[in-house]
């Protein structure tokens, strides 16, 4: 465990005080505007999530303090009732419980004019992109209490968040994340003897053993603007290429750990003028957080909060009163070149809604051919020999691909020794093992790897794939496992679920320790 030394925030709090004094020309603590002009009052509901109990060395000290602080801000400043704020802490913050709680407390209970807030404090990470919608082949994920890098059912990814947001009846949804957003940031919690952060400063990223790709998002890239959040409002602790920091804050009763972003955000919100917009809030919070984190980390960490969504220009008080209107879509000819840095344009039409009953974490296989694939164990050490077993419930043609920790894809079946793609229903296909003509030996790169099985009732049509079957194993130049999964599949088979099937399994490979 790291020694937690006390770090003071006097300079940051003084800066917040100077800003907020300037904003208080109208009223230092305005009462929220009347929530409705009709007989039906507007509801305000929130789900606040905090995870601090992570496996060593990733434990955090600040998330529980963060949700209490954020909750108090919602109650005292924006009229949320205490009983309408649901808090999920540690073991209650499992992936499935978070999803079900957001459905039950927000999606099902709120109407078109109501207001919702979702807040998360904890670690962020990255996982393998299973549906091929990310250029860098990684999905951003919130590290829930039970997240497991080898179990997609535990991944609360940006894709799942997208589906949740698209299922709301209201557009008045504020999402706030005090965590890192991708694997491109410093991997907090890992000991870095060459350039350690000062004691007491912790970055909120947890490695799940998925290596970063060379294709990294630019520092200006929006965090989730391509997702459903674009139709709502996101306050994010940092850019997708940075880390979010927690440290010790001075309080009236002493000191307490907390996220730098949450503390500065709440201080600024609580003292903001009633006419302040999210854009004005951003203009004050971003430099305060950046300067504070730079000082705390002795310039070893950079943190630039991101505000995204169509309510950026909206009045904050009106937003929480259900009266704010999102910005209209920006015509392409008038769109500034850098406009996506902080705000995603609104879609021209009402976004497609998602049935909340269909929202589940993980990966959904296509087709009706039931393919099963397994490795002889989930965790390997360098030099171990792996055995892969695949089986289908129907006669079909089968291909198997390995997607390694560096996002390189290799076809492992068919291969030089196993050329027959056609397998019978219930017949086991075994790659490697004691009876094989070759050993499937585990080597670097190290980390989490994925095997994907693709089954088709029709023969694969690409001539390349036939040639690849003459090789022991063939590595593709492509890096998109979703594209490779349909390579050579007859289009008619793709379109007919009865002609197609797929499955995945994940495992981990670690380097051998010194003898």
N, C-alpha and C positions, 0 to 999 in steps of 0.2 A: 504493500500500500504506500502511496506517496504521502510525504509529510505535508499537512495542510497548514501553511503559514498564513497569518492574517495580512490581508492587503486592503488598503483603505481607498475609498472612492471619493475623497473630499473634492478633488478637482472636478470630477464628473458631476457630482451633485451640485457643486457651485455653478457649473455651466448650465445645468438643467434649471436651477433657480433663476439665473439671469434670463433665460429664454422664457420661462413661464411667467415671470413678472411682466415681461413685455407683452405677453398675450392676454393679460388679465384686464385689459382696458374696459371690457364690458362687464364681466362678472367672474370672480375667481372660482366659483363653484356653482355654475348654473344648474338649475333644476331641469332635467330632461324635458324636451318639448312634449306637449300633449300627445300621447301615443296614437290617437286616432281621431278622425273627424266624423266617424260613424258611431252607431250604437254598440258595435262590437269592438272591444279593446284589443289592441295589438299584443300578441304574446312575444316575450323575449325569453329564449331558452338557450342553455349552453351545456356543452360536454367538455370538461377539462380533464386532461390525461397527463399523468406524471409517472415516469419510471426512473428509479434511482438504483434499484437492486439488480445490477447486472453481474455476470460472472467476472471474477478478477481477471485482469486489472482494470475493468471498465466501470466499477461502481461510481456513482455520482452523489454529490451532497446537496445540490440545489433544487432539483425538480419539485419536491414537495412544497418548498417555500415559494417556488415560482407560481404554482397553480393557486396557492392561497392569495398571493399578491394580485394575480390577474383576476381572480374571482372577486376580490374586494373592489377592484377598479370597475368591474362590470356593475356591481351593486351600487357603489357610492356615486358613480359618475353617470351611468347610463340606464339606471332604473331596473336592472335585473333583480328579481326576487331570489333570495337565498335558496328557497325550496325548488326553484326552477333551474338551478345549476347542479348538474350531476358530475361528481368527481370520481375518476377511476385511477386508483393508485396501485402500483406494483402488481401483485398477483391478480388484482381485478382488471388490470390493463392488458389482458391477453388479446390477441388479434381478433378472435371471434367475438369476444365480449365488447370490444370497442365498436366493431361493426354493428352488432345487434343493438347496442345502446344508442348509437347515432340514429339508427333506423327507428327505434322505439320512442326515444325522447325528442327527436328533432324532426325527422322526415315524416313520421306518422302524425305528429301532433301540431305541426305548424302549417298555416295556410299561406296563400300568395302574398299577403301583406305583413306577415310576421317576420321576426328577426332571429337568426341563429348565430351562435359563436362556437367554434371548435378550436381548442387550444391543446398543443402537445409540447411537453418539456421532457427531454431525454436525449438519447443518442439517435443519430441517423446513420444510414449505411447505404450500400449499393448491392444489388443482387443481379443475377443473370437475367437479361431480358428474354422472356419466353415467347413473346408474341411478335417480335421483330419490329416494334414501333419506335425504337430508340436508335439514333445514329451511332451512339457510342456503345451499343449493345449492353447497356446497364439500365436497370430500373432503380430509381431512388426509392428508399424504403425507410419508414419509421421503425425504430427498434422497439417493438412491443416487449412485454414481460417474457413471452414465450418464443420469441423469434428464434428460428433455427435455420442456418444457411443451407441445410440439406433438405428442408421440408417447405416447399412452396406454399402449403396451406397456412403457414405462420407468417407469411410476408405481407405486411401492410404497405403495398407499393403505391406509387403515384397513379398507376392504372386503377387500383381499387378505390383510391380517393376520388379519382375522376368519376367513376361510376356512382359513388355516393353523392357527389355534388350534383350530378345530372339527374338525380332522383328527387331532389328538393322541389317543392311547389313554389317556394319563394326564391328570389334572387338575392335577398338581403342576408347573405351568409358571409360571415367574417371567419377566415381560417388563419390561425397564428401558429407558427412552428418555431420553437427555440431549440434548434438542433442543426447538425450538418445535413447536407442534402445528397451528397454523392461520395463515391470513393476517390474523387480527385483531390479531396482535402487531406490535411495531415491526419493520420490515423491516431486519434486520441487514445490515451491509455497505454499505447505501446511505448516501451522505454526507448528513448532516443538519446543515447549517451553523447552523441556528437553535438547536439544542439537542443538541450532540454529546456522546457519552459520553466519559468520561475515557480518555486513551490507555491501551491495554492491555486495555480491557474491550470484549468483542465479544459481540453477541447472535446466537444461532444460528437465524436465519431467513433463507431465501433466496427472493427474489421470482422467481416463474415467470411473471409478467405476467398473473396472474388477479386482477382487482380484488376487493376485499372488498365484501360485501353490507351493506346497512344492518341486516339481521337478523343480529345477532351473538350468540354464545352468552353467557350470563350468566357472570360470573367464577366462580360456584359450580358451573357445569355440569361433569359428569364428562367426561374426555377421550375415553374409548372404552367407557364402561360399557354402551352399547347394543349393543356388538359382542360377539364371542366371548370377549373378555378378561374379561367379567363372571364367567365360570366359572373363572377362573384368578387371577393376581395381577399387577397393574401398578404399577410405581413410575415416575412421570413427573416430569420436571424442573420442570414448571410447569403452570399452568392453560391451557386452550385459548385464552384471551384474552391470554396473557402471552408473554414471551420468556425463553429460557434463556441464561445468561451464562457465558462462559469468561474466565479471567484468569490471572495468574501466582501460583503457590503456592510457599511456602517448603518445601524439602526438605532432607534431611541433606547432600546433595551440591550444594546450591545452590538453584536455582529452576526450575520447569517450568510450562508452560501446561497448563491443564486445566479441565474443566467444574466450576463451583462445586458443582453438585448431586452429581456423581460423587465428588468429593473428600470432601465432608462426609458423604455416604452411606457411603462405604467406611470412613472414620475411625470413624464411629459403629458400623457393623456389626462391625468388627474388635475393638472393645472392649466390645461389648454383653454383658450377662449372658445366660447360657444359657437363662433363662426368659423373655427378652424376646419380645414379640409384634410383629407388623407395626404394630399400632396404637400401641404404645409407641415403636417406631422412628419412626413418623410424627410423634408428638408432640414428639420431640426434633429431628428433621431439618428439619421445616418452619420453625420459628422461626429456626434457625441459618442456613439458606439465605436466608430472607427478609431477616434483619438484615445478613448478609454482603453480599448483592447490593445492598441499599440503600446501604450504606456505600461499596462499590466504585464504584457508578454515581453517587454523590452525589445519591441519591434520584431519579434519572432513569429507573430501571428497577425493575419489581416482578416478583418471582419467588416463586411459592408452589407447592412440589411437591405432587403429588397421588398418593395411594395408593388404588387401587380394586381391587375383586374380593372374592370370597367367603372368602378366607383372611386378611382383615384382622385378625381376632381370634386367628388361629392363632399358636402358638409358632414362631418362625423356625427354630430348630434342628430341631424336629420336622418342619417343612415340608421342609427339605433332607434329612432322613432318610426322607422318604416316609411319615411317620406322622401328619401333620396332617390334620384333617378340615375341609372347607369349612363355613361357617355354613349352617344350614338357611334355607329361604326365609322371609321376613318376611310374615306376613299383612297384607293391605292395611289392615285396621282398626287394626293396631298399629304400622304403619310411621311413624316420625317424619317430620315435614314436610320436614326438610332432610336426610334420610338418604342421598339420592343424591349429596350433595356429596362424600363420600369413599368410599362403598361401594355397589356395585350389588347388589341382592338376587339370590340364586341362583335359577335357574329351578326350578320345582317338579318337573320331570322331567329326566332325562338329556338334554342338548342334542343336537340332530341333528348327526351327524357328517358330515364332508365327505370325499369321496374325494380324497386328495392329488394324484392324477393329473390331476384336473380344474382344479387351481389354476394360473391364469396371470394375469399383470397385464393391465391394459387393459380394453377393453370388448368384450363378446360380442354381436354382432348377433343378432336373433331372425329366425325365418322362413327359408324356402328360396329366396325370390326374391333372386337375387344382384344387389344394387344397388352400383354404383360411382359415387363422386362425387369431384371433384377441383377445385382452384383452379389458375390458371395459374402461381402461385408460392406459397411459404409465408410470405414476409415482405414486407410492404407498408409504404410511407411515405405519410403523409397526402397526399392528392391523387392517388395512383395509381388506375388503373382496373382492377378485378378482373373476370376472366372465370371463371364456374363451369360445369363440364361434368358432366352426370349421364347414366347409362345403366343399363339393366337387361337381364337375360338372358331375360326373359319379357314378353309384353304385360302392361301394368299401369297403374294410375292412380298418379300421383306427386305428392308435395308436398315442398317444400324449405323448411327453416326456418333462419334465422341466429340464433345465441345469442351476443350481443355481450359485451364485457368488463364491462358493468354488469348482466349477466343479464337483459337485455331481449330478447324473442323476436320476430322479424319473419318473416312468411311472404313468401318471394321468388318462389315458383312454386307455383301459377299466379299470374299478375299481369295487369295491365291489357293488356299487349301479348302475353302468352302465356297464353291462357285454356284451352287444351285440356290436360286432365290426363292423358288416355290417350296413352301412348307405346308404340311397337312394340318388340319384342325387338331389341336391338342398335342402336336409334335413339338418337343423341346429342341431349340437350337442352342448349342453351347459353344461359346467362343473362349478359347483358352482352357486351362485346367489340365489335369493329369493325363487325359487321353488325347489331348490335342497334339498336332504336329509342331506347335510353336507355343511359347510362353508369352503371356500378356503382362510384361514386367512394368511396374510402376516407376516412372522417372519424373524429373522436372519437366515443365514448370510446376510448382507446387501450389496447392490451393484446392478449391472446389471445382469439380468437373461434372459434366452432364452427358448422359447417353440418351439419344432419342431414337425410337423405333418408328418406322413408317411402313404401313402395310397397304397393299392395293390388290384387289381381286383381278385387276388387269395387269399385264406385264408392263414393266417400266419401259419407256419409249426412247430414252436418250442413249445413243451409241457410246457416249463417253463412259456412262456408268458401267456398261459391259466391259470396256477396256479396264476400268479401275478394278473390276473384280479379278483381273489377272495379277494384280499387285498384292503384296502381303497386306499393306494398308495404304490407302491413298489420302493425302492431305490436300484439302481444297484451298484455293486462294480466297474464296468467299469467307466472310465471317458471320453471316446472318444465318443462324441455325433454322429460323423459320423458312427462309427461302430454300435452303438445302433440303428441308423436309419434304418439299414438293418437287424436287428435281426429278425429272423423268416420269412423273406421275401423269397418266393419261388425263387430260382435262375433264373427260366425262366421269372419271373416277373421283376427281376432286369435287365435282359438282353434285355427285350422288353419294350421300353419307353411307349408303349400304355397300359402296365399293371401296371404302377408304377407312383407315384407322391409324392412330398414333398413340405413343406413350413415352414417358420420360422417367429417368431415375437419376439421382445425384449421389455423389460420393466425394470423399476428401482424400488428398494425397499430401503427406508431409515429408519433409526432408529427414533423413536419418540423422540422429544426434551422434556426437562424437563417441567413439568406442571407449 
